[in-house]
Amino acid sequence: MLSATLVALTLFCLANRAVAFPIPERLEFELSYIGVPAGHAVQEVTQEGSDIHIVSTARSADWLRFFFPVDDRIESFLTPGSHSQNIGVPHLYKERKHEGKTITNREARFNHQKFEVTTINHRNNTEQKQTITAMTYDSLSSFFYLRTIPLKVGTSYFIDIYDCKRLWNTEVKVLRREEIDTPLGRFKTVVIHPLLKSEGIFARTGDIFIWLTDDDRRIPVQMKSKVVVGSITATISGGSYWPGKKQLPL
């Protein structure tokens, strides 16, 4: 029902990149299920040595834990690219999820020189290798890569996403510009629509829409998705970004 990657829903071109998002960055979201408060999520990116470390967490509200407990932590470690505005590619992805009766504990180790990924399932002690492309991202880092490129309304972008099961070439449509109200104020946004082919790490059955700020940072301020029953909305509620750890709103 809920997932940490509601905050980082998966999503291109190699040229004409926009200014990269600031690091460090911390974004906080309130989750609602069919209009009822349902949990809290945090998306954070930091620099750790030569790595870019992205962490996305989500926890269900107290009332929901009795019916459908959620406690997710998803991480991606990236090796920076050769250009300052290129976030690079992931070398390690970790996924620990507890959603209702479903418990997941797995990781993917990327070897972009060999065009290969090794996935380890720690729940059943299995391991598998698959072929990837030179620009393959995991389900979390793909969204951050999307934030580094310009988004032209009416255009589609494509990115290779590995979801710990198989590789998908995913289309992301840029639909329109729109102003929306949030608890932090009113934002000018660009609305995108990822055409996800797999369930990935967010149990969904319908359309997903993401509202990104219409500026160089492309901060996600709202995300909506249909699930098996009803829909979930993530709305930005706080956070900070560099330089100066300036507080939102923008």
For each residue, the residues with C-beta under 8 A, 3 or more apart:
1: 33 68 70 99 100 203 227 228 232
2: 6 31 33 38 39 58 60 68 70 72 99 232
3: 6 58 70 72 97 99 201 202 203
4: 7 8 41 56 57 58 72 73 74 97 201
5: 8 9 10 56 72 74 139 140 200 201 202
6: 2 3 9 29 31 41 58 202 223 225 232 234
7: 4 27 29 41 42 43 56 58 220 223 234
8: 4 5 43 54 56 74 139 140 143 144 220
9: 5 6 143 194 202 208 210 223 225
10: 5 139 140 142 143 161 163 170 194 196 200
11: 142 143 145 146 157 159 161 170 172 192 194 210
12: 135 145 146 149 157 158 159 172
13: 16 149 157
14: 135
15:
16: 13 149 150
17: 20 83 85 86 148 149 150
18: 85 147 148 149 150 151 216 218
19: 85 216 217
20: 17 23 84 85 86 87 147 148
21: 25 45 144 147 148 217 218 219 241
22: 25 217 241 242 243
23: 20 45 46 47 52 242
24: 44 45 46 47 241 242 245
25: 21 22 44 45 239 240 241 242
26: 42 43 44 239 240 241
27: 7 42 43 44 219 220 236 239 248
28: 40 41 42 236 237 238 239
29: 6 7 40 41 42 43 223 234 235 236 237
30: 37 39 40 183 234 235 237
31: 2 6 37 38 39 40 41 58 61 232 233 234
32: 35 36 37 38 232 233 235
33: 1 2 36 38 64 230 231 232
34: 230 231
35: 32
36: 32 33
37: 30 31 32 61
38: 2 31 32 33 60 61 64 232
39: 2 30 31 58 59 60 61 64 70
40: 28 29 30 31 58 59 61
41: 4 6 7 28 29 31 56 57 58 59 234
42: 7 26 27 28 29 55 56 57 58
43: 7 8 26 27 29 54 55 56 220
44: 24 25 26 27 54 55 56
45: 21 23 24 25 52 53 54 55 144
46: 23 24 52 53
47: 23 24 51 52 53
48: 51 52 53 77
49:
50: 79 80
51: 47 48 77 78 79 80 91
52: 23 45 46 47 48 77 78 80 87 88
53: 45 46 47 48 75 76 77 78
54: 8 43 44 45 75 76 77 78 140 141 144
55: 42 43 44 45 73 74 75
56: 4 5 7 8 41 42 43 44 72 73 74 75 140
57: 4 41 42 72 73 74
58: 2 3 4 6 7 31 39 40 41 42 70 71 72
59: 39 40 41 70 71 72
60: 2 38 39 64 65 68 69 70 71
61: 31 37 38 39 40 64 65
62: 65
63: 66
64: 33 38 39 60 61 67 68 69 70
65: 60 61 62 68 69 70
66: 63 69
67: 64
68: 1 2 60 64 65 99 100
69: 60 64 65 66 98 99 100
70: 1 2 3 39 58 59 60 64 65 98 99 100
71: 58 59 60 97 98
72: 2 3 4 5 56 57 58 59 96 97 98 99
73: 4 55 56 57 94 96 97
74: 4 5 8 55 56 57 93 94 95 96 97 139 140 201
75: 53 54 55 56 92 93 94 95 140
76: 53 54 90 92 93 94 138 140 141
77: 48 51 52 53 54 90 91 92 93
78: 51 52 53 54 87 88 89 90 91 141
79: 50 51 88 89 90 91
80: 50 51 52 86 87 88
81: 86 87 88 89
82: 86
83: 17 86
84: 20
85: 17 18 19 20 148
86: 17 20 80 81 82 83 148
87: 20 52 78 80 81 141 144 145 148
88: 52 78 79 80 81
89: 78 79 81 110 112 134 135 136 137 141
90: 76 77 78 79 93 108 110 137 138 141
91: 51 77 78 79 109 110 111 112
92: 75 76 77 107 108 109 110
93: 74 75 76 77 90 107 108 110 138 139 140 141 164
94: 73 74 75 76 106 107
95: 74 75 104 105 106 107 164 201
96: 72 73 74 104 105
97: 3 4 71 72 73 74 102 103 104 105 201
98: 69 70 71 72 102 103 104
99: 1 2 3 68 69 70 72 102 104 203
100: 1 68 69 70
101:
102: 97 98 99
103: 97 98 123
104: 95 96 97 98 99 123 201
105: 95 96 97 121 122 123
106: 94 95 119 120 121 122 123 164
107: 92 93 94 95 119 120 122
108: 90 92 93 117 118 119 120 138 162 164
109: 91 92 117 118 119 120
110: 89 90 91 92 93 116 117 132 136 138 162
111: 91 114 115 116 117 118
112: 89 91 115 132 134 136
113:
114: 111
115: 111 112 131 132 133 134
116: 110 111 129 130 131 132
117: 108 109 110 111 129 130 131 132 136 162
118: 108 109 111 127 128 129
119: 106 107 108 109 127 128 129 130 164 165
120: 106 107 108 109 126 127
121: 105 106 124 125 126 127
122: 105 106 107 125
123: 103 104 105 106
124: 121
125: 121 122
126: 120 121
127: 118 119 120 121
128: 118 119
129: 116 117 118 119
130: 116 117 119 162 166 167
131: 115 116 117 167
132: 110 112 115 116 117 136 160 162 167
133: 115 136 160 167
134: 89 112 115
135: 12 14 89 159 160
136: 89 110 112 117 132 133 160 161 162 167
137: 89 90 141 142 145 159 160 161 162
138: 76 90 93 108 110 141 142 161 162 163 164
139: 5 8 10 74 93 142 161 162 163 164 200 201
140: 5 8 10 54 56 74 75 76 93 143 144
141: 54 76 78 87 89 90 93 137 138 144 145
142: 10 11 137 138 139 145 146 159 161 170
143: 8 9 10 11 140 146 147 220
144: 8 21 45 54 87 140 141 147 148
145: 11 12 87 137 141 142 148 149 159
146: 11 12 142 143 149 157 159 172 192 218
147: 18 20 21 143 144 212 217 218
148: 17 18 20 21 85 86 87 144 145 218
149: 12 13 16 17 18 145 146 157
150: 16 17 18
151: 18 155 157 174 190 192 212 218
152: 155 174
153: 174 175 176 177 190
154: 174
155: 151 152 173 174
156: 171 172 173 174
157: 11 12 13 146 149 151 171 172 174
158: 12 169 170 171 172
159: 11 12 135 137 142 145 146 169 170 172
160: 132 133 135 136 137 167 168 169 170
161: 10 11 136 137 138 139 142 167 168 170 200
162: 108 110 117 130 132 136 137 138 139 166 167 168
163: 10 138 139 166 168 198 199 200 201
164: 93 95 106 108 119 138 139 201
165: 119 198
166: 130 162 163 198
167: 130 131 132 133 136 160 161 162
168: 160 161 162 163 196 197 198
169: 158 159 160
170: 10 11 142 158 159 160 161 194 195 196 197
171: 156 157 158 194 195
172: 11 12 146 156 157 158 159 192 193 194 195
173: 155 156 192 193 194 195
174: 151 152 153 154 155 156 157 190 191 192
175: 153 191 192 193 209
176: 153 190 191
177: 153 188 189 190 191 214
178: 189 190 191 211
179: 186 187 188 189
180: 186 187 189 211 221 222
181: 185 186
182: 185 186 187 221 222 235 236 237
183: 30 235 236 237
184: 187 221 236 237 238 248 249
185: 181 182 249
186: 179 180 181 182
187: 179 180 182 184 211 213 214 221 249 250
188: 177 179 213 214 215
189: 177 178 179 180 211 212 213 214 221 222
190: 151 153 174 176 177 178 211 212 213 214 218
191: 174 175 176 177 178 209 210 211 212
192: 11 146 151 172 173 174 175 209 210 212
193: 172 173 175 207 208 209 210
194: 9 10 11 170 171 172 173 208 210
195: 170 171 172 173
196: 10 168 170 200 204 208
197: 168 170
198: 163 165 166 168
199: 163 202 203 204
200: 5 10 139 161 163 196
201: 3 4 5 74 95 97 104 139 163 164
202: 3 5 6 9 199 225
203: 1 3 99 199 227 228
204: 196 199 208 225 226 227
205: 226 227 228
206: 225 226 227 231
207: 193 225 226
208: 9 193 194 196 204 223 224 225 226
209: 175 191 192 193 223 224 225
210: 9 11 191 192 193 194 220 222 223
211: 178 180 187 189 190 191 220 221 222 223
212: 147 151 189 190 191 192 218 219 220 221
213: 187 188 189 190 217 218 219 221 250
214: 177 187 188 189 190
215: 188 218 250
216: 18 19
217: 19 21 22 147 213 241 250
218: 18 21 146 147 148 151 190 212 213 215
219: 21 27 212 213 236 241 248 250
220: 7 8 27 43 143 210 211 212 223 234 236
221: 180 182 184 187 189 211 212 213 235 236
222: 180 182 189 210 211 233 234 235 236
223: 6 7 9 29 208 209 210 211 220 233 234
224: 208 209 231 232 233 234
225: 6 9 202 204 206 207 208 209 231 232
226: 204 205 206 207 208 230 231
227: 1 203 204 205 206 230 231 232
228: 1 203 205
229:
230: 33 34 226 227
231: 33 34 206 224 225 226 227
232: 1 2 6 31 32 33 38 224 225 227
233: 31 32 222 223 224
234: 6 7 29 30 31 41 220 222 223 224
235: 29 30 32 182 183 221 222
236: 27 28 29 182 183 184 219 220 221 222 239 248
237: 28 29 30 182 183 184
238: 28 184 247 248
239: 25 26 27 28 236 247 248
240: 25 26 245 246 247 248
241: 21 22 24 25 26 217 219 245 246 248
242: 22 23 24 25 245 246
243: 22 246
244:
245: 24 240 241 242
246: 240 241 242 243
247: 238 239 240
248: 27 184 219 236 238 239 240 241
249: 184 185 187
250: 187 213 215 217 219
